[in-house]
């Protein structure tokens, strides 16, 4: 049986209108590779550099009722960012993380476009100056990279350190922002 585009659109619209979808997702071809984008009714919940593995993780965290639909607002803001026209994101977020993670990610969101900070400095800002490694773990598990700019966090000696999208992507994002590796 072939599903017509009209029937497909009607199905997707009805599923969303009836609240039958836990998470909506989309694939986005960006200048740094293909990304999986996902949002719930609360807001953007994932940006993943590994789109092939993203659906299983989404189902475990947000529910099995998933629907692939264009996430126009997310795509628009990411396009604007990659074109150099956006320095801050205005998207609502759905962070389902432990309190310490949420505190660190909130502080991370305050790191200005084009500037960098260190894991230790971020740890100090959340009141745990000896927790640089724990902050590194939060950065490694950041569910919404780019929007929550973990690429702006570097080593205490100014070196680029691990990044979920790879160090080349981290370097490209910092170059896009015109970041110098001076610390904020």
Phi, psi and omega per residue, in radians:
X1 nan 2.262 3.082
X2 -1.640 2.371 3.094
X3 -1.706 2.157 -3.142
X4 -1.275 2.711 3.083
X5 -1.001 -0.638 3.132
X6 -1.127 -0.792 3.132
X7 -1.121 -0.723 3.108
X8 -1.051 -0.804 3.126
X9 -1.087 -0.758 3.131
X10 -1.110 -0.735 3.107
X11 -1.046 -0.869 -3.104
X12 -1.095 -0.753 3.133
X13 -1.092 -0.775 -3.138
X14 -1.153 -0.746 3.140
X15 -1.057 -0.754 3.121
X16 -1.179 -0.761 -3.107
X17 -1.126 -0.591 -3.106
X18 -1.513 0.016 3.137
X19 1.240 0.516 -3.096
X20 -1.607 0.178 -3.081
X21 -2.144 2.192 3.088
X22 -1.399 -0.715 -3.076
X23 -2.565 2.381 3.073
X24 -1.816 2.476 3.131
X25 -2.426 2.855 -3.102
X26 -2.655 2.757 3.016
X27 -1.884 2.432 -3.015
X28 -2.324 2.093 3.083
X29 -1.501 1.884 -3.074
X30 -1.896 2.954 3.063
X31 -1.091 -0.263 3.115
X32 -1.915 0.312 3.098
X33 1.990 3.056 -3.141
X34 -1.305 2.299 -3.119
X35 -2.087 2.536 2.955
X36 -1.673 2.210 3.099
X37 -1.945 2.477 3.107
X38 -2.556 2.551 3.072
X39 -2.524 2.667 3.034
X40 -1.907 -3.035 3.063
X41 -1.089 -0.475 -3.139
X42 -1.339 -0.550 -3.118
X43 2.642 -2.981 3.141
X44 -1.064 2.242 -3.087
X45 -2.094 -0.331 -3.138
X46 -2.660 2.483 2.796
X47 -2.288 2.118 -3.072
X48 -2.157 2.349 3.058
X49 -1.390 -0.149 3.141
X50 -2.087 1.321 -3.040
X51 -1.067 -0.477 -3.117
X52 -1.192 -0.424 -3.115
X53 -1.781 -0.096 -2.988
X54 -1.233 -0.605 -3.047
X55 -1.112 -0.730 3.139
X56 -1.093 -0.748 3.142
X57 -1.149 -0.687 3.096
X58 -1.067 -0.790 -3.122
X59 -1.087 -0.732 3.131
X60 -1.132 -0.666 -3.041
X61 -1.515 -0.701 -2.961
X62 -2.002 -0.266 -3.133
X63 2.158 2.727 -3.022
X64 -1.432 -0.186 -3.123
X65 -1.474 1.562 -3.080
X66 -1.983 2.573 3.140
X67 -2.468 2.251 3.079
X68 -1.472 2.057 3.112
X69 -2.499 2.700 3.072
X70 -1.104 2.304 3.075
X71 -1.811 1.372 -2.956
X72 -1.043 -0.757 -3.101
X73 -1.147 -0.729 3.127
X74 -1.133 -0.827 3.125
X75 -1.020 -0.759 -3.113
X76 -1.066 -0.840 -3.109
X77 -1.167 -0.666 3.084
X78 -1.156 -0.743 3.077
X79 -1.007 -0.807 3.133
X80 -1.069 -0.687 3.106
X81 -1.101 -0.878 -3.096
X82 -1.179 -0.422 3.081
X83 -1.464 -0.079 3.124
X84 1.464 0.251 -3.110
X85 -1.755 -0.136 -3.088
X86 -2.224 2.263 3.094
X87 -1.956 -0.274 3.095
X88 -2.352 2.581 3.115
X89 -1.770 2.508 -3.123
X90 -1.951 0.351 -3.061
X91 -1.453 2.390 2.989
X92 -1.171 2.540 -3.087
X93 -2.051 2.586 3.033
X94 -2.065 1.598 3.128
X95 -1.697 2.015 3.077
X96 -1.984 1.384 -3.072
X97 -2.354 2.919 3.104
X98 -1.132 2.737 -3.086
X99 -0.957 -0.755 3.125
X100 -1.072 -0.747 3.106
X101 -1.051 -0.781 -3.125
X102 -1.088 -0.723 3.126
X103 -1.090 -0.791 -3.141
X104 -1.146 -0.767 -3.124
X105 -1.154 -0.613 3.075
X106 -1.103 -0.774 3.121
X107 -1.182 -0.649 3.089
X108 -1.018 -0.702 -3.123
X109 -1.084 -0.312 -3.129
X110 -1.496 -0.166 -3.141
X111 -1.225 2.070 -3.028
X112 -1.163 2.624 3.038
X113 -0.909 2.316 3.072
X114 1.455 -0.021 3.108
X115 -2.038 2.857 3.100
X116 -2.207 2.843 3.033
X117 -2.447 3.086 3.119
X118 -1.957 2.886 3.079
X119 -1.059 -0.732 3.140
X120 -1.128 -0.742 3.123
X121 -1.121 -0.696 3.111
X122 -1.148 -0.706 3.104
X123 -1.057 -0.754 3.133
X124 -1.110 -0.676 -3.124
X125 -1.154 -0.444 3.107
X126 -1.681 0.199 3.055
X127 1.467 0.264 3.134
X128 -2.301 1.256 -3.002
X129 -1.065 -0.330 3.133
X130 -1.718 0.204 -3.039
X131 -1.829 0.581 -3.129
X132 -1.015 -0.706 3.131
X133 -1.146 -0.708 3.110
X134 -1.112 -0.685 3.073
X135 -1.105 -0.682 3.073
X136 -1.039 -0.678 3.094
X137 -1.123 -0.726 3.102
X138 -1.075 -0.764 3.140
X139 -1.083 -0.717 3.140
X140 -1.100 -0.522 -3.099
X141 -1.860 0.247 3.132
X142 -0.953 2.068 -3.100
X143 -1.330 -0.249 -3.043
X144 -2.360 1.099 3.120
X145 -1.058 2.853 -3.059
X146 1.336 -1.050 3.118
X147 -1.179 -0.798 2.957
X148 -1.730 1.750 -2.787
X149 -1.347 1.185 3.123
X150 -1.144 -0.275 3.066
X151 -1.157 -0.287 -3.141
X152 -1.501 0.036 -3.141
X153 -1.799 2.170 -3.073
X154 -2.190 3.023 3.129
X155 -1.212 2.784 -3.116
X156 -1.044 -0.472 3.135
X157 -1.577 0.145 3.115
X158 1.526 0.061 -3.117
X159 -1.501 2.665 3.010
X160 -1.286 2.354 3.112
X161 -2.113 -3.103 -3.021
X162 -0.729 2.610 3.117
X163 -2.674 2.387 -3.088
X164 -1.001 -0.553 3.123
X165 -1.567 -0.033 -3.097
X166 1.728 2.661 -3.099
X167 -1.114 -0.548 3.101
X168 -1.098 -0.722 3.113
X169 -1.164 -0.747 3.113
X170 -1.007 -0.826 3.134
X171 -1.061 -0.766 -3.134
X172 -1.111 -0.699 3.118
X173 -1.145 -0.737 3.112
X174 -1.147 -0.687 3.095
X175 -1.143 -0.703 3.091
X176 -0.989 -0.694 -3.113
X177 -1.438 -0.092 -3.103
X178 1.229 0.463 -3.081
X179 -1.278 2.396 2.933
X180 -1.729 2.736 -3.085
X181 -1.503 0.568 2.982
X182 -1.459 2.611 -3.013
X183 -1.599 2.505 3.088
X184 -1.805 nan nan
